[in-house]
Amino acid sequence: LKKITALEINQLLEKADLEKGESFVNKNCASCHDFNLPIKNKIGPSLANILNRKIGSLSNYKYSKSLIDIDKEWNVANLYYFLEKPKEWAPGTKMSYRGISDSVKLINTIKYLRENSLSNEN
């Protein structure tokens, strides 16, 4: 199984559907995660400014050890791999969601997370 590259993910993001991503997030993610500023955690950590944030770094959220131990940032590639198969990418994660197996929905979701994160920074 060939792993998709960051370059390929970025190319797919160009054609991704932001509105479909937002719709998917609202239906599948918003019950556990908040997407607005100020940072507010729910069952899961806030995703308001997820892009380029150090993984497991929100001070007021209790992450699983598996996420705390990953010394990386949430870039589009890490979001892709995690959201595709959370328990494979971060064994021991507390996130119970099984992952987004539909690659189109996955790319649309990442586009929404990226755009939402960028708009929250401005």
C-alpha positions as CSV (number, residue, x, y, z in Angstrom):
1,L,0.0,0.0,0.0
2,K,1.6,3.2,-1.2
3,K,1.4,6.1,1.2
4,I,0.2,9.4,-0.3
5,T,2.7,12.2,-0.2
6,A,2.3,15.7,1.2
7,L,2.7,17.0,-2.4
8,E,-0.1,14.8,-3.6
9,I,-2.3,15.8,-0.7
10,N,-1.7,19.5,-1.5
11,Q,-2.5,18.9,-5.2
12,L,-5.8,17.2,-4.1
13,L,-6.6,20.1,-1.8
14,E,-6.6,22.5,-4.7
15,K,-9.6,20.6,-6.1
16,A,-11.3,19.8,-2.8
17,D,-14.7,21.0,-2.0
18,L,-14.7,23.4,1.0
19,E,-18.4,23.4,1.5
20,K,-18.6,19.6,1.5
21,G,-15.7,19.5,4.0
22,E,-17.6,21.9,6.3
23,S,-20.7,19.8,6.0
24,F,-18.9,16.6,6.8
25,V,-17.1,18.2,9.8
26,N,-20.4,19.6,11.1
27,K,-22.1,16.2,10.8
28,N,-19.2,14.0,12.0
29,C,-16.7,16.0,14.1
30,A,-18.5,18.9,15.7
31,S,-20.2,16.8,18.5
32,C,-16.7,16.2,20.0
33,H,-14.6,19.2,18.7
34,D,-15.1,23.0,18.6
35,F,-13.8,24.9,15.6
36,N,-14.1,28.6,16.7
37,L,-12.0,31.0,18.7
38,P,-11.5,31.5,21.6
39,I,-10.2,27.9,22.1
40,K,-12.8,25.8,23.8
41,N,-12.3,22.1,24.3
42,K,-15.2,19.6,24.2
43,I,-14.8,15.8,24.6
44,G,-12.0,16.3,22.0
45,P,-9.5,19.2,21.8
46,S,-10.4,22.4,19.9
47,L,-9.5,22.3,16.2
48,A,-10.0,26.1,15.7
49,N,-6.3,26.6,14.9
50,I,-5.1,23.0,14.3
51,L,-2.9,23.7,11.3
52,N,0.8,23.8,12.2
53,R,0.1,23.4,15.9
54,K,2.3,21.0,17.7
55,I,0.5,17.7,18.1
56,G,-0.9,17.2,21.7
57,S,0.1,20.7,22.8
58,L,-3.1,22.4,24.0
59,S,-2.3,23.1,27.7
60,N,-5.9,22.7,28.9
61,Y,-6.6,19.4,27.2
62,K,-5.7,15.9,28.5
63,Y,-4.3,14.1,25.5
64,S,-3.5,10.4,25.2
65,K,0.2,9.6,25.8
66,S,0.4,8.5,22.1
67,L,-0.3,12.0,20.9
68,I,1.8,13.7,23.4
69,D,4.8,11.5,22.4
70,I,4.5,12.5,18.7
71,D,7.0,15.3,18.2
72,K,5.4,16.7,15.0
73,E,3.0,19.4,13.9
74,W,-0.5,19.1,12.5
75,N,0.4,19.7,8.8
76,V,-1.9,18.5,6.0
77,A,0.0,15.2,5.7
78,N,-0.2,14.3,9.4
79,L,-3.9,15.3,9.5
80,Y,-4.5,13.1,6.5
81,Y,-2.8,10.0,8.0
82,F,-4.4,10.5,11.4
83,L,-7.9,11.1,10.1
84,E,-7.7,8.2,7.7
85,K,-6.8,5.7,10.4
86,P,-6.4,7.3,13.8
87,K,-5.7,4.1,15.7
88,E,-3.0,3.0,13.2
89,W,-1.3,6.4,13.0
90,A,-1.4,7.0,16.8
91,P,-1.9,3.7,18.6
92,G,-3.5,4.4,21.9
93,T,-5.3,7.6,20.8
94,K,-8.4,8.4,22.9
95,M,-10.3,9.4,19.7
96,S,-12.9,6.7,19.2
97,Y,-13.7,7.7,15.6
98,R,-12.7,4.9,13.2
99,G,-11.4,7.2,10.5
100,I,-12.5,8.6,7.1
101,S,-12.1,5.8,4.6
102,D,-13.5,7.8,1.7
103,S,-10.5,9.7,0.3
104,V,-12.7,12.5,-1.2
105,K,-14.4,13.1,2.1
106,L,-11.0,13.0,3.8
107,I,-9.5,15.6,1.5
108,N,-12.6,17.9,1.7
109,T,-12.4,17.6,5.5
110,I,-8.7,18.6,5.6
111,K,-9.4,21.5,3.2
112,Y,-12.0,22.7,5.7
113,L,-9.7,22.3,8.7
114,R,-6.9,24.2,6.9
115,E,-9.1,27.0,5.7
116,N,-10.9,27.3,9.1
117,S,-7.5,27.4,10.9
118,L,-6.1,30.0,8.6
119,S,-9.2,32.3,8.9
120,N,-9.0,32.0,12.7
121,E,-5.4,33.2,12.6
122,N,-6.4,36.4,10.8
